[in-house]
Amino acid sequence: MSNKDIKAHWETVYETKNQDQVSWTQEIPKTSLDFISSFNIDKSAKIIDIGGGDSKLADYLLENGFENITVLDISEKALEKAKIRLGDKAKKVNWIVSDIIDFQPTTTFDVWHDRASFHFLTTDEQISKYTDLAKKSVKGFMILGTFSTNGPTKCSGLDITQYSEETLTDKFKNDFDKIACITENHQTPFNTIQNFLFCSFKRKEN
C-alpha cells in the first residue's frame, strides 16, 4: 500500500469506528505509564507519543503533571477525537498529523513512546527510516510496544511485523541500550487476547 492509501485506511477506521470497536483501545495505558514513571524524569520533559491516535496516554500524562506532550498520528480524524475528549486540556498538547516515516521533527525528545506503530513497518526501508529517525530524535528514553511472536500477524486488516525481545533489541542496538522487556496480554474490547512485547531503551552516550 502507498502512504496515501495507508492514510486513507486509518482515516476511514477512525471516521467509522468508536473506541469500543477497535482492538487497540486501552482504558488505562498502565504499562506505558509504568515505564515512563520508571525513568524518573522531570515534569517538563519532552514526551512524544508515536501513533497516539485517540489513546488516553496524553490524558494521564497531563493528569500526572507533564507539561510538554506531543501526539503524532497519521490520522487527522484520530487526533480530532482526542482533542474533543480532552476539551480545553487539548491546548496543552502539541498535535502532529504525519506518517511516522515522513516525520521531520524540529526538536529532540526525552521520551519516545510507541505502542503498536512500529510493527506496521514491514519493509527494510521503512524500518531503517524509523531507526534513523529515533537515533536523531531521542536524547533520553524510548518505549516500544509491538505484537510479540505469540501475537497477531495482522491488525486492522494490515500486515504487521512480529518481534521477540532479541529481534526488537537488535534493530536499535547500535544507538540504544535495552533497559527492560516484558510481554503482556491485551484484552480487546471484544474479549479477544493480543500478546504484546514492550521494551524500554536508553539512548547511548555519543
C-alpha positions in Angstrom: 0.0 0.0 0.0 1.2 3.5 -0.7 1.4 6.1 2.0 -1.7 7.8 0.6 -3.6 4.5 0.8 -2.4 3.9 4.3 -3.5 7.3 5.4 -6.9 6.8 3.8 -7.2 3.5 5.6 -6.7 5.0 9.0 -8.9 8.0 8.4 -11.7 5.6 7.5 -11.1 3.5 10.6 -11.4 6.5 12.9 -14.3 8.0 10.9 -16.4 4.9 11.2 -15.4 3.2 14.5 -15.6 4.2 18.1 -13.1 3.3 20.8 -15.1 0.2 21.7 -14.9 -1.0 18.1 -11.1 -1.1 17.6 -8.8 -3.7 19.1 -6.1 -1.4 20.5 -8.3 0.5 22.9 -7.0 0.7 26.5 -9.0 2.4 29.2 -5.8 2.9 31.2 -2.4 2.6 29.5 -0.8 1.2 32.6 2.3 -0.4 31.1 3.2 2.7 29.3 2.7 4.9 32.3 4.7 2.5 34.5 7.7 2.6 32.1 7.5 6.4 31.9 7.4 6.6 35.7 10.4 4.3 36.0 12.6 6.9 34.1 12.2 9.5 36.9 12.1 12.4 34.5 11.1 16.0 35.2 7.5 17.1 34.5 9.0 19.5 31.9 10.5 16.5 29.9 9.5 16.4 26.2 7.4 13.3 25.6 6.1 12.2 22.2 3.5 9.5 21.6 4.0 8.0 18.2 0.8 6.8 16.6 -1.0 8.0 19.6 -4.3 8.5 17.8 -7.1 8.9 20.3 -5.2 7.0 23.0 -5.7 8.1 26.6 -2.0 8.3 27.3 -1.9 12.1 26.9 -4.9 12.4 29.3 -3.0 10.5 32.0 0.3 12.4 31.4 -1.5 15.7 31.7 -3.2 14.4 34.9 0.3 13.5 36.3 1.6 17.0 35.7 3.6 16.6 32.5 3.8 19.8 30.6 5.5 19.1 27.2 3.5 16.4 25.4 3.3 15.7 21.7 1.0 13.3 20.0 1.7 12.2 16.4 -0.7 10.2 14.2 -1.2 9.6 10.5 -4.9 10.1 11.0 -6.2 13.6 11.5 -9.6 12.2 12.5 -8.0 10.2 15.3 -6.4 13.4 16.7 -9.7 15.3 16.4 -11.4 12.7 18.6 -8.6 13.0 21.2 -8.9 16.8 21.2 -12.7 16.7 21.6 -12.3 14.2 24.6 -9.7 16.4 26.3 -11.6 19.7 25.7 -9.7 22.7 27.0 -6.8 20.5 28.1 -6.1 19.7 24.4 -4.5 23.1 24.1 -1.7 21.8 26.4 -0.7 19.1 23.8 1.2 19.6 20.6 -0.7 17.6 17.9 1.0 16.5 14.7 -0.6 14.8 11.7 2.1 12.8 9.9 3.1 9.3 8.8 6.0 8.5 11.2 8.4 7.7 8.4 7.7 11.2 6.9 8.1 13.0 10.3 10.7 15.7 10.4 11.0 16.9 14.0 12.4 20.3 14.8 13.4 19.2 18.4 14.6 16.2 20.3 12.6 14.2 22.9 13.3 13.0 26.3 10.8 10.1 26.0 9.7 8.5 22.7 6.7 6.3 23.2 5.3 4.0 20.5 2.6 1.4 21.3 1.7 -0.5 18.1 3.0 1.8 15.4 6.5 0.3 14.7 5.1 -3.1 14.0 3.2 -1.8 11.0 6.5 -1.2 9.2 7.1 -4.3 7.2 9.9 -3.4 4.8 13.6 -2.9 5.4 13.4 0.6 4.0 10.6 1.6 6.4 12.3 0.1 9.4 15.6 1.8 8.5 13.9 5.2 8.2 12.3 4.7 11.6 15.5 3.6 13.4 17.4 6.6 11.8 14.7 8.9 13.0 14.8 7.6 16.5 18.6 7.9 16.5 18.3 11.6 15.6 15.3 12.5 17.7 15.6 10.6 21.0 18.0 12.0 23.6 16.7 10.1 26.6 14.4 7.1 26.7 12.3 5.1 24.2 9.4 2.7 24.8 8.3 0.4 22.0 5.2 -1.9 22.2 4.7 -4.4 19.3 2.9 -7.6 18.7 5.1 -10.4 20.0 5.8 -13.7 18.2 2.8 -15.1 20.0 0.6 -12.2 18.9 -1.5 -11.5 15.8 0.0 -11.3 12.3 -2.4 -8.6 11.2 -4.1 -5.6 12.7 -7.0 -3.6 11.2 -6.6 -5.7 8.1 -2.9 -4.7 7.6 0.2 -6.9 7.8 2.5 -6.3 10.8 6.0 -7.5 11.8 6.1 -9.6 15.0 9.0 -9.1 17.3 10.8 -11.1 20.1 12.9 -9.4 22.7 16.0 -10.3 20.7 14.8 -9.1 17.3 13.4 -5.8 18.6 16.6 -5.1 20.6 18.7 -5.9 17.6 17.0 -3.2 15.4 18.2 -0.5 17.8 21.4 -2.0 19.3 23.7 0.5 17.6 22.2 3.5 19.3 20.2 2.3 22.3 20.8 0.1 25.4 17.9 -2.1 26.4 16.6 -1.4 29.9 13.8 -4.0 30.2 11.3 -6.0 28.2 8.0 -7.6 29.2 5.2 -9.4 27.4 1.6 -8.8 28.3 -1.8 -9.9 27.1 -4.0 -7.1 25.9 -7.7 -7.8 26.1 -9.5 -6.1 23.3 -13.0 -4.5 23.7 -14.4 -7.7 22.0 -12.8 -10.0 24.6 -10.0 -11.4 22.4 -6.4 -11.5 23.6 -3.4 -10.0 21.8 0.1 -10.7 23.1 2.3 -7.6 23.2 6.1 -7.2 23.7 7.1 -3.9 25.4 10.7 -2.9 25.7 12.3 0.2 27.2 15.6 1.6 25.9 18.1 4.4 26.9 19.9 6.4 24.2 23.6 5.6 24.2 26.1 8.4 25.0 27.8 9.7 21.9 
